[in-house]
Amino acid sequence: AKEGVTTEEIDSKCFDYIIEHNAYPSPLQYKGFPKSICTSVNDIICHGIPDDRPLQNGDIVNLDVSVYLNGYHGDTSTMVAIGEVDTESQKLMEVSKECLKLAIEACGPKEPFAQVGLIIEGTAADHEIGVFRDFVGHGIGTEFHEPPAVVHRAIGVPWVMKPGMIFTIEPVLSRGNVDGYNIWEDGWTINTLDGEWTAQYEHTVLITETGHEILTASPTGEFTS
């Protein structure tokens, strides 16, 4: 992703790469979604449909990539800064990534799912940033979306983590109104009510007997998304 490139071009390259590796893009035709990845630019919260708008200097874009391989789905997303990004947007992305990192570090057998939301909302609040409540992580495996719902706000959900569970953590952060949103006529694209920009990072996490494993981590094993 860089200035002048369209999100449709990015989608096309992702489709080719996924197919070349004997996998299938999970979003493609999922409940009618028309593209292989989601590309959410600036004030788009999630589920942005790749299009012919060239990315511009200063944009921030979330690239959400999910694939189906060997009978299982995997789901991850990252933020990309296009050219020179303003300080506030850079900070928003940094805090969003830190929220995900700290939430994953707290995952393990017998740990409560409620602490995921406590950690994320608390960390964001320290920087005067909010977290959207209605957009949650999810179980994932042979199905693209499975129980449990992984809530990213400080809400007292009762369930606990068990070895073998696989789920995503994917909080969406914004400096503006996080209690509402607009859904576009396409039925997918969702943007903020106030035009404030958003940031989101995501990983797929496995609970092991002794802790956790990030299934969508980079090949080098470092925390990236």
HUNORFEN-V627185 format. One record per residue. N is the residue number from 0. SS is DSSP state (a for helix, b for strand, c for the rest). PHI is phi in whole degrees, -180 to 180 (* if undefined). Layout:
n;ss;phi
N;SS;PHI
N;SS;PHI
This chain:
n;ss;phi
0;c;*
1;c;-157
2;c;-57
3;c;93
4;c;-85
5;b;-91
6;a;-68
7;a;-66
8;a;-65
9;a;-63
10;a;-59
11;a;-63
12;a;-66
13;a;-64
14;a;-58
15;a;-61
16;a;-64
17;a;-63
18;a;-65
19;a;-61
20;c;-102
21;c;60
22;c;-118
23;b;-138
24;b;-71
25;c;-55
26;c;-70
27;c;-62
28;c;66
29;a;-71
30;a;53
31;a;92
32;c;-62
33;c;-88
34;c;-127
35;c;-89
36;c;-135
37;b;-105
38;b;-128
39;b;-112
40;b;-103
41;c;60
42;c;-89
43;b;-79
44;b;-73
45;b;-169
46;c;63
47;c;-64
48;b;-92
49;c;-53
50;c;-143
51;c;-97
52;c;-78
53;b;-68
54;c;-66
55;c;-116
56;c;-55
57;c;97
58;c;-66
59;b;-123
60;b;-135
61;b;-94
62;b;-108
63;b;-109
64;b;-118
65;b;-132
66;b;-134
67;b;-113
68;b;-143
69;c;55
70;c;90
71;b;-135
72;b;-96
73;b;-134
74;b;-144
75;b;-152
76;b;-148
77;b;-144
78;b;-103
79;b;-129
80;b;-90
81;c;-97
82;c;66
83;c;-93
84;c;-104
85;c;-66
86;a;-60
87;a;-64
88;a;-66
89;a;-61
90;a;-65
91;a;-58
92;a;-67
93;a;-62
94;a;-67
95;a;-60
96;a;-67
97;a;-64
98;a;-59
99;a;-64
100;a;-59
101;a;-67
102;a;-65
103;a;-65
104;a;-60
105;c;-87
106;c;-84
107;c;176
108;c;-61
109;c;71
110;c;-79
111;b;-76
112;c;-63
113;a;-59
114;a;-71
115;a;-60
116;a;-67
117;a;-60
118;a;-67
119;a;-66
120;a;-66
121;a;-66
122;a;-64
123;a;-63
124;a;-63
125;c;-59
126;c;-111
127;c;58
128;c;-122
129;b;-103
130;b;-126
131;c;-70
132;c;-82
133;c;-78
134;c;-108
135;c;-118
136;b;-77
137;b;-157
138;b;-64
139;c;-152
140;c;180
141;c;-70
142;c;-109
143;c;-64
144;c;-128
145;b;-135
146;b;-65
147;b;-93
148;b;-77
149;b;-106
150;c;-83
151;c;-102
152;c;-117
153;c;-78
154;c;-121
155;c;-77
156;c;-74
157;c;-88
158;c;-81
159;b;-122
160;c;-82
161;c;-131
162;c;-54
163;c;98
164;c;-69
165;b;-128
166;b;-155
167;b;-103
168;b;-122
169;c;-155
170;c;-67
171;b;-109
172;b;-113
173;b;-156
174;c;-81
175;c;-102
176;c;-71
177;c;-110
178;c;-104
179;c;-157
180;c;-169
181;b;-109
182;b;-108
183;c;-72
184;c;-64
185;c;-71
186;c;83
187;c;-123
188;c;-66
189;b;-126
190;b;-127
191;c;-71
192;c;-70
193;c;-106
194;c;81
195;c;-68
196;c;-81
197;b;-128
198;b;-142
199;b;-152
200;c;-123
201;b;-147
202;b;-139
203;b;-98
204;b;-120
205;b;-107
206;b;-88
207;c;-102
208;c;-66
209;c;-118
210;c;175
211;b;-152
212;b;-136
213;b;-87
214;c;-74
215;c;-108
216;c;-68
217;c;-67
218;c;-58
219;c;-81
220;c;90
221;c;-75
222;c;-75
223;c;-139
224;c;-145
